[in-house]
Structure formats: structure tokens, C-alpha cells
Amino acid sequence: MRRLRILVLDPDTTVRVGVRCLLGQESWVARCICAGDADQAIELARRYEPHVALLDLDRTLSRPEVIGALRGACDGTRFLLAADGSDLRIDACRTLGVHGAISKRWSPAVVGAAIREVARGVSHWPYVRQASETGFRHHELSVLRLLAEGRTNAEIAGCMHLAEDTVKRHTRALYGKLDARNRASAVAAGRRLGVI
């Protein structure tokens, strides 16, 4: 996959520095540029033409007019919203004209997978539905997404900061809910259901 240019728009300096440090270590990231306000983000979008813009949903920075201005500055950019909660609503996010949403509580590996997915042109909505809508717990969906990337239990445990036994428990729960016999059939079933 091509190396990605990512624009992060967040008013919190600590968040910007943290995201830049995390993404800057990834081999699939060509450049991570950060802005603290809309004007700076628009200027950076014109200069660097980011593939994906990660915007803070919980602040006014993700207003439709801001997204419209960013789209005008670089019409090839795809938009991903970040919020504090894990129960983001698809309908509310879509009204902003973006391509997906993530929770700020997710692990870096899961956030990275979402960014790459959106960059490929895939909308990233099912993953933010409430557990009551999907029938899956938040951690189960995180495990399923990482299984789809081909990660081992040990790698998933490291990504999610969980014990390996906990990952195995989530995997067994997924097999039961998806009526799957193994990882491949679980991933296939998850894709059919639209949860990955």
C-alpha cells in the first residue's frame, strides 16, 4: 500500500504531539502533519494534500463548514472523525460529510487500521456502532479487526494492552456469536455482517 500523508486537526497540543509520535513510527505513514485550528489545517491541506484528515469530533473543528473548506483545499482528502466515546452514531457522523469515525479510546493499532481503511476508499462506519446495535462488545470488535489483519493472539494482546488469555476469551466469544470454527471463518462472517 502507498505511504500515506495524514493531517490531524485537534486543538489539544498534547493530542497532536502524541498522534504525531505514534503515527510517525509507522512504515505506512509518509508524513503526519498537525494543526491546532481550522485556518492552519486548510493551509496545510493545500500544501501537503493529505490522503486522510483526522478531525476532533468533540470540538467545533469538525463543523460542516470546516470540512467543506478542507475539501475545497484538497478534494482528494478523506475524513475520519475522532471522539471520546466508543458509542459514536453513524447517522450523526455522516451528516458531516465524512467517511468514518473512531473512538479516542481505541488502541493505536486499531486507529491505524481505520486510517488505512479510509485511505483505501472504504467507509469506516460499522465499527463505531453501539454494542447494543451490533451484538458485539467493543473489545470483541477490536479483536476481530486485528484478526482480520492477520495478527496473532500475542500481537493482539500487545496492541490492546490486554492479557493473552483475555484475547483468547474475546476470540471464543466471537466464534460463538459469528458461528465460526476458526479465524478465517470469523473474519469472513464479520465482513458479511458489515462489522469489519
C-alpha positions in Angstrom: 0.0 0.0 0.0 1.2 3.5 -0.7 2.6 5.5 2.2 0.0 8.0 3.5 0.0 11.7 4.3 -2.2 12.3 7.3 -3.5 15.6 8.6 -4.5 15.8 12.3 -6.8 18.7 13.4 -7.1 18.9 17.1 -6.9 21.9 19.4 -5.1 20.0 22.1 -1.3 20.2 21.8 -0.7 17.0 23.8 -3.1 15.1 21.5 -1.4 16.4 18.4 2.1 15.6 19.7 1.0 12.1 20.8 -0.7 11.2 17.5 2.3 12.5 15.5 4.7 10.4 17.6 2.6 7.3 17.2 1.9 7.6 13.5 5.4 8.8 12.8 6.8 5.4 13.8 4.6 3.5 11.2 6.2 2.4 8.0 3.0 3.2 6.0 3.0 6.8 7.1 4.9 9.2 4.8 4.0 12.3 6.7 1.9 13.3 9.7 1.1 17.0 9.8 -0.8 18.6 12.7 -3.0 21.7 13.0 -4.5 23.3 16.1 -7.1 25.3 14.2 -9.1 25.3 11.0 -7.1 28.0 9.2 -3.8 26.2 9.8 -5.4 22.9 8.7 -6.6 24.4 5.5 -3.2 25.9 4.7 -1.5 22.5 5.4 -4.1 20.7 3.3 -3.3 22.9 0.3 0.5 22.4 0.8 0.6 18.7 1.6 -2.6 17.2 0.0 -3.2 14.7 2.8 -4.8 11.4 2.0 -6.7 11.3 5.3 -7.7 14.1 7.7 -8.3 13.0 11.3 -10.6 15.6 13.0 -11.7 16.0 16.6 -15.5 15.4 16.7 -15.9 16.7 20.2 -14.8 20.2 19.3 -16.1 22.7 16.8 -13.3 21.8 14.5 -15.4 19.2 12.7 -18.2 21.6 11.8 -19.5 21.0 8.2 -18.1 24.4 7.0 -14.6 23.4 8.2 -14.8 20.1 6.4 -16.1 21.9 3.3 -13.2 24.3 3.4 -10.8 21.4 3.8 -12.4 19.5 0.9 -12.0 22.7 -1.2 -8.3 22.9 -0.3 -7.7 19.3 -1.3 -10.6 17.5 -2.8 -8.9 14.1 -2.6 -8.8 14.0 1.2 -10.9 11.6 3.1 -12.2 12.5 6.5 -12.2 10.5 9.7 -13.6 11.8 13.0 -12.3 11.0 16.4 -14.4 11.2 19.6 -14.1 10.5 23.3 -16.8 7.9 23.4 -17.0 4.4 21.8 -20.7 4.7 21.0 -20.5 7.1 18.1 -23.6 7.3 16.0 -23.3 6.7 12.2 -26.1 9.0 11.2 -24.7 11.9 13.2 -21.2 11.4 11.7 -22.5 11.0 8.1 -24.3 14.4 8.2 -20.8 16.0 8.5 -19.8 14.5 5.1 -17.0 12.3 6.4 -16.0 8.8 5.6 -15.8 7.2 9.1 -15.3 7.7 12.8 -13.2 6.2 15.6 -13.0 6.4 19.3 -10.1 8.1 21.0 -10.1 5.2 23.5 -9.0 2.7 20.8 -5.5 1.3 20.7 -3.0 2.9 18.2 -3.1 -0.3 16.1 -6.9 -0.2 15.7 -6.8 3.6 14.9 -4.1 2.9 12.4 -6.2 0.2 10.8 -9.1 2.6 10.5 -7.0 5.3 8.9 -5.6 2.8 6.3 -9.1 1.5 5.6 -10.5 5.0 4.9 -7.4 5.8 2.8 -8.3 2.8 0.6 -11.7 4.2 -0.1 -13.6 2.1 2.4 -16.1 3.8 4.7 -15.5 3.1 8.3 -18.9 3.2 9.9 -19.9 -0.3 11.3 -17.1 -0.3 13.7 -18.5 2.7 15.7 -22.0 1.3 16.2 -23.1 0.8 19.8 -22.7 -2.7 21.1 -26.4 -2.9 21.5 -26.8 -2.4 17.8 -24.2 -4.9 16.7 -24.4 -7.5 19.4 -20.7 -7.3 20.0 -18.7 -5.8 22.8 -16.2 -3.0 22.0 -13.2 -5.2 22.7 -14.6 -8.1 20.7 -14.8 -5.8 17.6 -11.3 -4.6 18.3 -10.0 -8.2 18.4 -12.0 -9.1 15.2 -10.5 -6.2 13.3 -6.9 -7.2 14.4 -7.7 -10.8 13.5 -8.6 -9.6 10.0 -5.2 -8.0 9.8 -3.6 -11.5 10.4 -2.3 -10.6 13.9 -1.5 -13.4 16.4 -3.1 -13.6 19.9 0.2 -12.3 21.4 0.3 -9.4 18.9 -3.4 -8.5 19.6 -2.7 -8.6 23.3 0.2 -6.2 22.8 -1.8 -3.8 20.6 -4.7 -3.7 23.0 -2.7 -3.8 26.3 -4.6 -7.0 27.4 -3.5 -10.4 28.7 -3.3 -13.0 26.1 -5.9 -15.1 27.9 -8.3 -12.2 27.7 -7.8 -12.0 23.9 -8.5 -15.8 23.7 -11.7 -15.3 25.7 -12.8 -12.5 23.3 -11.9 -14.7 20.3 -14.0 -17.6 21.7 -16.9 -15.2 22.2 -16.6 -14.0 18.6 -16.6 -17.6 17.3 -19.9 -18.2 19.2 -21.6 -15.0 18.0 -20.4 -15.4 14.4 -21.0 -19.2 14.3 -17.4 -19.6 13.2 -15.0 -22.5 13.6 -11.7 -20.6 13.1 -10.2 -17.2 12.5 -10.8 -17.2 8.7 -14.4 -18.1 9.1 -14.9 -15.5 11.8 -13.3 -12.8 9.7 -15.4 -13.8 6.7 -18.6 -13.8 8.8 -17.7 -10.4 10.2 -17.3 -9.0 6.8 -20.6 -10.4 5.6 -22.3 -8.8 8.6 -20.6 -5.5 8.0 -18.9 -5.2 11.3 -15.4 -5.1 9.7 
